[in-house]
Amino acid sequence: MFALALAFGARNAVADTGDSGGPFAWSKPMSAPSGWHRLVVAGGEASLSYPPGFTPATSDPGAASAALGPAPAYRAYLNVTPRQGDERTQDFAAFRTAHLRDEGDRLVRDDGGASGLHFFGGAGSGVADDYVTRAGSHHYDEFAVLVRGRRDSWVVVGSVLAPDVAKLRPLVERAIDSFRTN
């Protein structure tokens, strides 16, 4: 399943430590605009907003997703999943890119990471990456974040089909900014 990914115009392989030049320079907790819908997971323990035009998509148990366009070549995809494995904020970028390779995705590239990201109810680390899917050879740009809340941790992913990056990246960024955990 695609991770919550975002597309970017310029690649930046330098870790972001809060300066405005890194791949997560846009990241800040922000409520979703009026008219957006919400994905709610784990009995209300976490939520992610998504823009009009996106629709709920099939997810793994305990996860929630929304996508723009038909499967399997979604134009954009958003997902929030409870932490399920060995993900840690200290090495999340390496974990995430290895996970994509393990799922059979190709040409996986780490485009830069960030730590100390803030969200409503939590903080986390993220990675900007891009890859080509094993099925259909679709090229996606992605932002994936591991957010630690008070009780649980969550993986939030936003991805955009490469040709749609310029148009859809701002929507995916805003969706990720809307993530909330208790």
N, C-alpha and C positions, 0 to 999 in steps of 0.2 A: 504494500500500500504506500502511496506517496506520502512524504512528510510535508509538514506545513512549510511551504517554501515561498521565497520572494525572489524576484528578479532584480538585477541591478544593471545599470548602464555601464559602470566601470568596475573592474575587478580590483580588489585590494587584498593582498595576501599578508598584510601586516596585522598583528593582533591589535584590537581596539581596546584601549584602556580608558575610554571616555573622551578622547579628543574628537573633534568634529570630522576628522578625515576617515575614520574607520567604517567598516561595513554595517555597523549598527548605530551610526551617528543619529539616525532618525528615531531611535527607540526611546520612548518615554510613556509612562502610564497615561492613558487617555480614554475617556469614555467614547463609545461608538456614536456616530451621528444618528440623529432621529431617523427612524425608518429601517434601521438595520435589525436583523434578527439575532437570536442567541442560541448557541449550542450549549447545553448544560449536561455535565457528566457527574457520575458518582453521587447521585442524590443531592445535587446542588453544591458539591464541594469545589467545583471549578466551572468556569464558563468562558466562552469565546464568542465574540460577535462576528457576523458576516454580512456583507453588503447585499442589497437587492440584486437579483439576477442569479445569485448563488442559490443552490438548493441543497438540502441535507443529502449526504451520500453514505453509502454502505461503509461501515467501520468495523473494526475488531470489537469484541465484547469489552464493555467498559469505556470505550472511546467514542468520540463524536467527530463527524466530518461534514464539511460543506464544499461544494465544487461548482465551478462555472463550466458549462459545456458537458457533452456526453463522455462517458467512460469508453475506452481506457485513456483517451488523449484529452483529459481535462485541460482547459485553457488555464485554470488556476484551481488550487486545492488547498484547503485548510483542515487541520486536524489537531485535536488535543487528546492525549492518551496518558493514563496514569503510568508513572515510571514502572517498568516491568523487569528490568535487567540490571546490569552492572553500571548503568549510567551514573556519572559523578560530575559535579560542576567543574572540578579541577581539570578533567581531561575529556570534556564532552565533545569537543571538535574531533578528536581522534576516534572516539567511540562512534560518533554519528557517521563519519565517512567509512569506517570499517563496516558498520551495519549496512550501509547502502551497498557496499561491495559484496557482503555476505548474502544479500537478497538478489544478487545477480546483476545489479546495475553496473554500467560500464563507464569508463572515462570519468570516474569520480574525481573531483578536484575540490580541495579546501581553498576557498577564496578569502579566508580571514575569519577571525573569531573575536569574541568579546567576553569579558567577565564583569561582574558587578552591575548587571542589567537590573532595572527595577520594574516591578509589575504590581498591580493591585494585590496586596496580600503576600507578596513573595519577592524573591530575587533569584537571579540565575546567570547562566553562561550560555553563549550561543555560537553558532557557526554559520557562515554563509558558504554555500557550496553549489556545485552544479554537476550534473550527471546525465547519462543517457540510459533510458529504461531498457530492461532486458526484453520486454515484450513491446514490440512496435517501434523501438529505437527513437523514442520521443526525448528531446533535450529539454531538461528543466533546470531552472535556477531555483535555489531553495534557501530559506532561513529556517533553522531549527534551533530551539531554545529549550534547555532544561531549567525549569523553574522550581525552586524549593519553597513550599509554603510552610505554614506552622505545623501542619499534620502530615502532609503528603508532598510528593514531587510529581511534576507533570512534564511531558514532552509536548511542546507546541511547534507545529510545523506549518509553513506556508510555502507553496511552490507555484511557479508560473512557467508555462510553456514558453520557451525562449523567444519565439517571434512576438509574443504578447507582453514582454517585460516592460517596455516603456509605458504602455497603457495601464497594465494591471498591478504593477509593483506598488504604487501608492495605496491601493485598496488592501493588498496583503499586509503591508506594513501597518496600516491603521487597524486591521483586524488583530494582528499580534499585539499591538499596543493596548487593545481592549481586554486582554486576558486577565481573568480574576481567579484567585484561589482563596479559600478560607484558612 
